[in-house]
């Protein structure tokens, strides 16, 4: 008695017939392309010769089309076989995460403050921080301008404060200092105490979220007038604060 196994509804004969039909269709399509390419040459032949050769040419074109289709199928199969595991596993996970599981990003903070030695201080053109906490500072002078980056606080106006210091104990001259916020010069209100000053300004910001604030400080680089030390230092930075208005 022959052993019978459940087919789980799979009609293997029908699947084989479908595969054969696909092969025949591919061969017919390739033969059609070949016939179209040969048509100009065949049209130039004398009609009696064309009629005599047509049956043989049709059979030859069909065989060539069948062989061409099989060769193309083999080429595609070889290409698939050469794919690396990484190619097969290159799946975009975001397309498979339900939207209702996505966690909305945290809203930007309403206020930001950083000292010269704060771990999240970001800027360019500064020497290393000296001192600790509220008593720390950084001298500029490495480049023609120095910058401080304030992270995004959301759309709208921002109130800014910068605590700066002139090197060598020289008096602070507010007219010698310019501060740009994302390329826009700020109108500064200065509270001066000897060589130190707190500069306050309001930046109108933008109507869109997602952008940090780049503060660029332009100030002279000065040498020590009371010493023969050849070093020169730019403006000193102590603190920055920013708050959404």
LOZA-351296 format. One line per field, with one value per residue (C-alpha): residue number from 1; x, y, z. Coordinates in steps of 0.1 Angstrom, whole numbers, plus 5000, padded with zeros to 4 digits. Layout:
N
num	c(NUM/...)
east	c(X/...)
north	c(Y/...)
up	c(Z/...)
//
This chain:
245
num	c(1/2/3/4/5/6/7/8/9/10/11/12/13/14/15/16/17/18/19/20/21/22/23/24/25/26/27/28/29/30/31/32/33/34/35/36/37/38/39/40/41/42/43/44/45/46/47/48/49/50/51/52/53/54/55/56/57/58/59/60/61/62/63/64/65/66/67/68/69/70/71/72/73/74/75/76/77/78/79/80/81/82/83/84/85/86/87/88/89/90/91/92/93/94/95/96/97/98/99/100/101/102/103/104/105/106/107/108/109/110/111/112/113/114/115/116/117/118/119/120/121/122/123/124/125/126/127/128/129/130/131/132/133/134/135/136/137/138/139/140/141/142/143/144/145/146/147/148/149/150/151/152/153/154/155/156/157/158/159/160/161/162/163/164/165/166/167/168/169/170/171/172/173/174/175/176/177/178/179/180/181/182/183/184/185/186/187/188/189/190/191/192/193/194/195/196/197/198/199/200/201/202/203/204/205/206/207/208/209/210/211/212/213/214/215/216/217/218/219/220/221/222/223/224/225/226/227/228/229/230/231/232/233/234/235/236/237/238/239/240/241/242/243/244/245)
east	c(5000/5016/5025/5002/5012/4989/4994/4982/4962/4993/4985/5020/5008/4992/5024/5045/5020/5023/5061/5059/5036/5059/5088/5068/5057/5093/5105/5077/5086/5123/5114/5093/5122/5145/5119/5115/5152/5154/5123/5141/5165/5136/5115/5144/5143/5125/5089/5094/5126/5108/5079/5103/5123/5095/5087/5124/5131/5101/5113/5148/5137/5115/5144/5167/5141/5137/5175/5178/5150/5167/5200/5185/5167/5201/5218/5192/5194/5232/5229/5205/5228/5257/5239/5255/5236/5238/5220/5192/5188/5189/5154/5141/5128/5108/5084/5075/5070/5033/5029/5010/5041/5063/5074/5071/5104/5107/5099/5129/5138/5125/5159/5196/5226/5263/5295/5329/5337/5302/5303/5277/5296/5299/5319/5349/5380/5385/5414/5408/5386/5403/5387/5356/5319/5306/5342/5355/5365/5379/5400/5395/5422/5428/5408/5396/5362/5349/5315/5291/5263/5230/5208/5173/5148/5118/5103/5099/5120/5149/5164/5202/5229/5266/5291/5324/5358/5386/5421/5449/5424/5418/5385/5357/5347/5312/5318/5347/5325/5300/5278/5259/5231/5228/5244/5222/5239/5224/5215/5234/5227/5259/5263/5300/5321/5357/5371/5339/5305/5271/5257/5219/5199/5167/5169/5137/5144/5124/5089/5102/5117/5147/5176/5202/5215/5251/5265/5296/5316/5339/5364/5400/5429/5451/5486/5495/5505/5521/5545/5569/5549/5543/5511/5479/5444/5409/5377/5371/5339/5323/5286/5258/5221/5191/5154/5123/5104)
north	c(5000/5033/5058/5088/5121/5152/5178/5207/5219/5222/5212/5204/5194/5228/5245/5226/5236/5272/5270/5256/5283/5310/5294/5293/5329/5341/5322/5337/5372/5367/5353/5384/5407/5387/5386/5424/5429/5406/5421/5448/5422/5398/5425/5431/5395/5385/5373/5338/5333/5348/5323/5294/5303/5315/5281/5274/5309/5307/5275/5288/5320/5301/5279/5308/5326/5295/5292/5330/5329/5299/5317/5349/5328/5312/5345/5360/5329/5332/5369/5360/5332/5357/5380/5382/5376/5414/5421/5397/5411/5448/5455/5489/5484/5516/5502/5474/5494/5503/5541/5539/5525/5555/5576/5613/5632/5652/5689/5712/5728/5762/5774/5766/5776/5765/5776/5775/5740/5725/5691/5702/5734/5735/5761/5768/5791/5787/5775/5749/5758/5770/5770/5751/5756/5792/5804/5788/5807/5801/5825/5829/5839/5807/5821/5855/5848/5824/5808/5793/5769/5770/5740/5742/5759/5757/5784/5820/5847/5839/5860/5856/5865/5862/5867/5878/5891/5911/5896/5911/5930/5957/5976/5962/5982/5973/5991/5966/5935/5923/5892/5875/5851/5828/5855/5884/5911/5915/5948/5943/5958/5957/5956/5963/5956/5965/5939/5918/5924/5907/5912/5908/5907/5893/5872/5870/5835/5817/5803/5767/5743/5721/5746/5755/5790/5798/5828/5842/5867/5892/5910/5922/5899/5918/5915/5922/5959/5955/5926/5916/5884/5879/5859/5874/5865/5872/5878/5854/5834/5825/5818/5817/5815/5814/5812/5812/5844)
up	c(5000/4990/5017/5016/5032/5036/5009/5030/5000/4977/4941/4930/4895/4890/4903/4877/4850/4861/4860/4825/4814/4827/4808/4776/4780/4786/4755/4734/4746/4738/4704/4697/4704/4681/4653/4656/4652/4621/4604/4584/4569/4562/4546/4521/4509/4477/4485/4471/4492/4523/4519/4516/4546/4569/4585/4592/4605/4628/4643/4646/4663/4688/4697/4701/4722/4745/4750/4756/4782/4800/4800/4814/4841/4850/4851/4875/4897/4899/4908/4937/4949/4951/4974/5008/5041/5047/5015/5024/5059/5048/5061/5072/5108/5108/5082/5106/5138/5144/5145/5178/5195/5185/5215/5208/5214/5246/5243/5242/5276/5282/5296/5292/5312/5309/5326/5310/5324/5320/5303/5278/5268/5230/5211/5189/5192/5230/5251/5278/5307/5339/5374/5385/5383/5385/5390/5357/5325/5290/5270/5233/5208/5190/5160/5149/5164/5191/5192/5218/5208/5226/5221/5207/5230/5206/5183/5194/5210/5233/5261/5261/5287/5283/5311/5295/5307/5291/5297/5317/5340/5313/5315/5295/5264/5252/5219/5211/5214/5188/5193/5164/5169/5138/5118/5131/5152/5187/5204/5237/5271/5291/5329/5335/5365/5358/5333/5335/5320/5316/5281/5277/5245/5230/5198/5178/5167/5140/5138/5133/5158/5155/5152/5178/5183/5173/5191/5175/5196/5179/5201/5199/5208/5234/5248/5284/5286/5320/5310/5283/5279/5242/5246/5234/5245/5233/5252/5282/5285/5319/5315/5290/5297/5274/5281/5258/5261)
//
